[in-house]
Amino acid sequence: MSFYSNKWRNITVSGKAASGSTTLARGLAEKTGWKMFSGGEMVREYMKKNGISLAETNKSPDEFHVKLDNFIKDKLKNESQRIIESWLAGYDAIGIAGVFKILVVCEDDSVRIDRLVNRDKMTIEKAKEHLRIREKENMEKWEKLYKTADFWNPVNYDLVIDTYRNGPLQTLETALESLGYSSL
């Protein structure tokens, strides 16, 4: 059974590394029956294929990032029942009707670091460095490409969830409730 909404055609889930955005997007896809697309997975595949570290966004071509964001915008405009997860998915959805935009934040960087340590099996120091460099590199790239740094302004989102204060199940329940999802 697939979730149907008169108001929302698609959902975006945005958040920085280890904020919980992928976990939420997967949970939403499972509950709603909608197809999920992960921009992060596309980035990881591209970077791996081209021998570029995730923390070295500056080494990836600008065209790749613009192409990915245009691909996401096209999906949001022309398809339905999609859950699109990426750092900039909500930003990409600004001005597109029928898109419910969720921003996932984690106010405590130590929690994000712990998630990276457990998920990617890296040391605490490596996780700290990874977050610092990756976020810096991404922001420099995107600010240059899009002439803004306002990618995660809560005003542009329909729902903001702090995964430091809410576990994965509570985060999913909050999102589903906000969407008007009912399991009945």
Secondary structure as the mmCIF struct_conf table of DSSP 4:
data_model
#
loop_
_struct_conf.conf_type_id
_struct_conf.id
_struct_conf.beg_label_comp_id
_struct_conf.beg_label_asym_id
_struct_conf.beg_label_seq_id
_struct_conf.end_label_comp_id
_struct_conf.end_label_asym_id
_struct_conf.end_label_seq_id
BEND BEND1 ASN A 6 LYS A 7
BEND BEND2 ARG A 9 ARG A 9
STRN STRN1 ASN A 10 SER A 14
TURN_TY1_P TURN_TY1_P1 ALA A 17 ALA A 18
BEND BEND3 SER A 19 GLY A 20
HELX_RH_AL_P HELX_RH_AL_P1 SER A 21 THR A 32
STRN STRN2 LYS A 35 SER A 38
HELX_RH_AL_P HELX_RH_AL_P2 GLY A 39 LYS A 49
TURN_TY1_P TURN_TY1_P2 ASN A 50 GLY A 51
TURN_TY1_P TURN_TY1_P3 LEU A 54 ALA A 55
HELX_RH_3T_P HELX_RH_3T_P1 THR A 57 LYS A 59
BEND BEND4 SER A 60 SER A 60
HELX_RH_AL_P HELX_RH_AL_P3 ASP A 62 ASN A 78
BEND BEND5 GLN A 81 GLN A 81
STRN STRN3 ARG A 82 GLU A 85
BEND BEND6 SER A 86 SER A 86
TURN_TY1_P TURN_TY1_P4 TRP A 87 LEU A 88
HELX_RH_AL_P HELX_RH_AL_P4 ALA A 89 ASP A 92
TURN_TY1_P TURN_TY1_P5 ALA A 93 GLY A 95
TURN_TY1_P TURN_TY1_P6 ALA A 97 GLY A 98
STRN STRN4 VAL A 99 VAL A 105
BEND BEND7 GLU A 107 GLU A 107
HELX_RH_AL_P HELX_RH_AL_P5 ASP A 109 ASP A 120
HELX_RH_AL_P HELX_RH_AL_P6 ILE A 124 TYR A 146
BEND BEND8 LYS A 147 LYS A 147
BEND BEND9 ALA A 149 ALA A 149
TURN_TY1_P TURN_TY1_P7 PHE A 151 TRP A 152
HELX_RH_3T_P HELX_RH_3T_P2 PRO A 154 ASN A 156
BEND BEND10 ASP A 158 ASP A 158
STRN STRN5 LEU A 159 ASP A 162
TURN_TY1_P TURN_TY1_P8 THR A 163 ARG A 165
BEND BEND11 ASN A 166 ASN A 166
HELX_RH_AL_P HELX_RH_AL_P7 PRO A 168 LEU A 179
TURN_TY1_P TURN_TY1_P9 GLY A 180 GLY A 180
#
